[in-house]
Amino acid sequence: MGTPMEGNEIIWGSFLSACRVYNNVELGEVAARRLLELDPRDPWGRVMLSNIYAEEAKYDRSMGLRKEIKEKGLKKTPGCSSIEVNGSVHGFLVEDNSHPYYNEINSMLEKIEKLMN
């Protein structure tokens, strides 16, 4: 049975994320291949598949994808998140410590993490 429409980057990316959660290398390869066909300059699919390989101890494949990303000069967009506090939105990028309350926020996150463990 076919699908009513072709999958786009969002559909295939979501599928690839699910493959990582469930450690499904075979389907992850399919999803990554489709992402690569849709947008060969986006490294995200390669990064995700590399992570799937690493989790399954397929380090040669993982490192091969990382090398390919580097050789092609592809750059991954840094992850970001935001939170609204008292009507003010605060945004954060991965490895960005420029927020004026960075130390306080980090301290609170460490306390929350300890409570969760």
C-alpha positions as MATLAB code, in Angstrom:
seq = 'MGTPMEGNEIIWGSFLSACRVYNNVELGEVAARRLLELDPRDPWGRVMLSNIYAEEAKYDRSMGLRKEIKEKGLKKTPGCSSIEVNGSVHGFLVEDNSHPYYNEINSMLEKIEKLMN';
ca = [
       0.000    0.000    0.000;
       1.394    3.410   -0.989;
       1.199    6.728    0.778;
      -1.039    9.588   -0.364;
       2.000   11.865   -0.797;
       5.782   11.698   -0.941;
       7.680   12.110    2.310;
       9.561   15.367    2.800;
      12.563   16.239    4.978;
      10.369   16.510    8.077;
       8.781   13.080    7.599;
      12.068   11.322    6.831;
      13.843   13.195    9.634;
      11.191   12.126   12.131;
      11.472    8.556   10.905;
      15.270    8.679   11.242;
      14.919    9.993   14.804;
      12.616    7.078   15.621;
      15.179    4.691   14.146;
      17.753    6.101   16.545;
      15.413    5.719   19.527;
      14.707    2.078   18.615;
      18.255    1.301   17.394;
      17.072    0.210   13.956;
      20.146    0.501   11.734;
      18.551   -0.946    8.600;
      15.602    1.460    8.526;
      17.850    4.303    9.681;
      19.970    3.772    6.573;
      16.843    3.982    4.398;
      15.699    7.204    6.070;
      19.166    8.785    5.892;
      19.465    7.864    2.207;
      16.116    9.544    1.469;
      17.159   12.653    3.409;
      20.391   12.771    1.428;
      18.417   12.592   -1.836;
      16.156   15.444   -0.713;
      18.943   17.725    0.534;
      22.524   16.535   -0.042;
      24.027   19.642    1.653;
      22.280   19.093    5.005;
      24.553   17.082    7.321;
      21.822   16.239    9.846;
      20.908   12.844    8.347;
      24.567   11.827    8.245;
      25.065   12.934   11.859;
      22.027   10.967   13.027;
      23.037    7.837   11.104;
      26.575    8.203   12.459;
      25.116    8.255   15.982;
      23.021    5.154   15.244;
      26.117    3.351   13.995;
      28.114    4.395   17.068;
      25.392    3.146   19.418;
      25.558   -0.217   17.660;
      29.381   -0.290   17.893;
      29.734    0.113   14.108;
      32.519    2.626   14.623;
      34.050    2.293   11.159;
      30.761    3.339    9.561;
      30.214    6.089   12.116;
      33.657    7.579   11.580;
      33.267    7.243    7.805;
      30.190    9.461    7.888;
      31.908   11.992   10.180;
      34.852   12.099    7.785;
      32.498   12.612    4.827;
      30.822   15.533    6.611;
      34.194   17.140    7.253;
      35.541   16.520    3.737;
      32.434   18.027    2.138;
      32.663   21.055    4.433;
      29.153   20.534    5.762;
      28.173   22.369    8.939;
      25.483   21.272   11.363;
      23.174   23.992   12.677;
      23.635   24.292   16.440;
      20.774   23.026   18.561;
      18.685   25.655   20.273;
      15.949   25.910   22.848;
      13.935   28.646   24.473;
      11.956   29.225   27.616;
       9.467   31.896   28.631;
       9.815   33.316   32.133;
       7.509   36.067   33.372;
       6.546   37.035   29.814;
      10.131   37.241   28.566;
      11.511   34.650   26.114;
      15.100   33.485   26.589;
      16.890   31.618   23.796;
      19.890   29.326   24.103;
      22.243   27.750   21.593;
      24.378   24.672   22.198;
      27.675   25.608   23.856;
      26.633   29.264   24.130;
      27.385   30.735   27.527;
      26.742   34.385   26.672;
      23.362   34.664   28.432;
      23.655   37.130   31.346;
      22.251   34.524   33.774;
      24.209   31.589   32.361;
      25.815   30.583   35.673;
      22.541   30.754   37.609;
      20.662   28.813   34.918;
      23.364   26.156   34.740;
      23.374   25.799   38.526;
      19.600   25.332   38.582;
      19.747   22.746   35.790;
      22.363   20.796   37.744;
      20.092   20.829   40.827;
      17.133   19.617   38.748;
      19.258   16.860   37.220;
      20.300   15.643   40.685;
      16.652   15.554   41.766;
      15.736   13.488   38.712;
      18.425   10.864   39.376;
];
